[in-house]
Amino acid sequence: PQVPPGIPVLSESGIETRNDILTLAPQVDGFLVGSALMRAPRVDLLARMLRRGAIKVCGLTRTEDAQAAFRLGATYGGLNLAPRSPRRLDLEAARAIRASAPLAWVGIFQDPEPDFVLDAVHRLGLEAIQLHGGESLVFIEALRKQLPSGVAVWKALPWDQVPARASDFAADRLVLDSRTHTRFGGTGVSFDPVQAQKWPALQEAIIAGGINPDNIDEALALKPWMIDLNSGVEAAPGVKDLHK
């Protein structure tokens, strides 16, 4: 109220995420982002995340889908290396998809052997690993010590598990996903916005689980760190539908 009418108001400190921008937007006319961009390993991707939010398209199995995901605004791409997944890739196929688009790439694993994870990280240049099995705290702590500096660990948990924090699993982020009796992740079962409210630090988490054009506004309203798209934007497992 002390700023004279017609004078632009800019926010210029501590802006690191899209949620920071959304919180401040009603009070200011623009933003200056400096230190966060200077620290970012990929300035282009952070700028994209600040403008559009962080989006991962997971379960990519075709180069054309990876290219479309980047063109349409995604920042992360997911390569599923879990043996039991219908979207599973071998490392050679994953390398071809990874080379097709300048996304930040995440490898999805389920109860893996540490040597396989380390091989995939080096061969694919992964920026994060996403663990979708029953990996223990001891396992994750030991694996972290072997990962290259800067590779993040994301731990997937089902929505109906007792709410936890990423630090409980020696992880950098939690991926909150849906499960069925036979599968965890990529199930098509939609997330539960009521259950989501029970989780602490939701703004630092990644929301997944059947997110599609009909419910994405509900997911965005929770203001997570990232939205994770997979089955909700598919025509068939591993085949993305650009109209979604």
N, C-alpha and C positions, 0 to 999 in steps of 0.2 A: 504493500500500500504506500510505501515511501518513494517508490520509483515514479517519476513523472510520466504521464501518459505519452505514448509514442516512442518511448525509449526501450529498445530491445533488452531483454534480460537473458543472460547466458549462464548456464551452470558449467563450471570448469574444473571440478575437483572430485576425484574418487569414483568416476564412472567406469565401471568394468563390465557390466552385463546389460542385456536388454531390459531386465527388470528394474535396474537403476534408472534407465531412461523413462520407462513407463511410470515409475513412482514420481519422478520430477516433472514430467511433461506438462501437467496442468498448471505448474507454477512458473514455467520459463518458456522462452521463445526458441532456444537453441542450446547446443552443447559443444563444449570443447573437450576432446579426449586426447590426452597426451601420453602419460606414463603407461597406461594399460597397453596402448599400441606399441610403445617402445619396447615393452617386455615380451610382447607376443611373438612366438616363433613363426607364426603366419599372420602378418598384418592384414592381408586380404581377407582371410577367414574371420578374424575378429571383427573387422569392419562390417562384414556381412552379418555376423551374429548380432552386432549392435543395431543394425538397421532392421533385421527381419526376425531375430531370435535364433536360437540354436536348434537345428533340426538334423536328425540322423535318419537316413533311409537305410534300413537294415535288410539283410537277406538278399543282397544284390547278387544276381547270378548271370547277368548279361551286360556287356559293355554299353549297349545302347541305353539301358536303364540307368547305369551309373552316370553317363553323360547327361541324360535328361534330368536326373536328380540335381546335378550341379547347376545346370542351366536354369532350373526352376527355383533355386535358392537354398538347397541343402548345404550344410557345412560338413557333415560327417557321413561316411558310408560304412556299412557293416558287411563284413565278409564272414560267413558262417563256416567254421571249421569243425563243428561238432559232428561226430560220426552219425548220430541218430537223427539229424535234422533233414527234412525234405529239401532244404536249401543248401545242403552241404557242398562245399567246394574242395577240390584238392589244391595243393599249393600252386601248381602251374596255372590252373584256371583262375585262382585268386589273383595271381600276379598280373594276368592279362586285364582283369577288371580294374585292379588297382592302378594300372598304367593308363587307363582310358579316361580318367577324370581327376582333376586336382582337388579332390576332397581330402579331408583328414580321415584316415582309415583306422577302423577298429576291427580287431579279430574277435570272433565269438567262439568260446570254448566251453566244453562241459566235462568236468572231471578229467582234465587232460594230464598227460605226462609232462613234467616241466621242460624236458628237452624239446618236445614238440612245440610248446609255446615259444621258447627262446628261438628255435629255428624259424618259426613263422614271423616273429617280430623282426628278425634280421632280414629275412628274404623279402618280406612285404613292406618293410618300413612303417610298421604300425605305430600310431600315436597313442593307442590305448588297447588294453585287452579287457574283454568283458567275460566274466566267469558266470556260467549259468548252471552249475551243478552243485554238489554238496561240499565244495571246497572248504576245508577247515581254516581257522585262523592261523594255525601253525603252517599249513601248506602255503597260504597267501603270503605270510611274512617271509618264508624261505624263498618263495618265487620272486618277491619284490627285490631281494638282495641281489638277484642275478639279472634283473632287467636293466637295460641301458637307461641312463639318466634321462628323465623327461617322459618316459613311457608310463602312462597312467593306468591304474587298476580300477575297473568298475565291477562291482559285485551285484548280480541280479538277485532279487528277492521277490517272492510272491506277495501280492497285496494283502493276503490273509495271514501273513506271518506277523508275529508280535513286532510292532514298530521298533526300528533300530536306527542307529546312525552309521555312517560310512566308517567311522573310526573303530566301531565294534568289530569290523571285518578287515582291518588294515587296508581299507580301500579309499580311493580318492572320491568316488561317487557311488551312489546306489542307483540301480536300475530297478524301478518298481514295475513288475510285469505280471501278466496273468498266467495261470496254469490250469491244466486239466488233470485227469487221473493218469494220462499217458504222456503228456508233453508239457514242457515249461518254456514259454516264449514262442511267438509266432503261431499262437493257437487260434486267433480270431476272436477270443473272448475279450470283451471290452473291459477297460479299467472301471473301477468303482469310485466315483468322485466323493461319495460319503466316507468310504474307507480311507481315501487319500488324506482327508483332513486329520486323521489320527497320527500321521507320520510327522516326526519332527524334521526341521530343516528341509522342508519340501522344496524350497527355492534353490537348494543345492543338489537336488536329485534329478533323475531322468525318468520321465513318465512314459510307459509303454503299455501295450495291451489293447489291440483292436481299435486303435485310433483311426478314424475315417472322416470323410467330409461331414457326416452327420453329428459327430460328437467332439470334433477337434476344438470347438469353441469352449466346451466344458473343460477340456484339458488345459487350454491356454489360460483359462480363468484361474487355475490353480497356481499359475506363475512358477512353473518348474524351471530348472536350469536348462533343460532340453526336452523336446518332444521327440519320441522315437517311433517312426512309422515303419510298418512292415505289412502284416496280413491285410490291414485295412485299406491299403492302396494297391492291392494285387488283383489280377484277373485269375491267377492260379499260383500255387506256391512257387516263389522265385521269379514270377513274371509280373512286373509292375504295370499298372494301368494308368497311363498319363492323364486320363480324364478324372482320376481321383486325386 
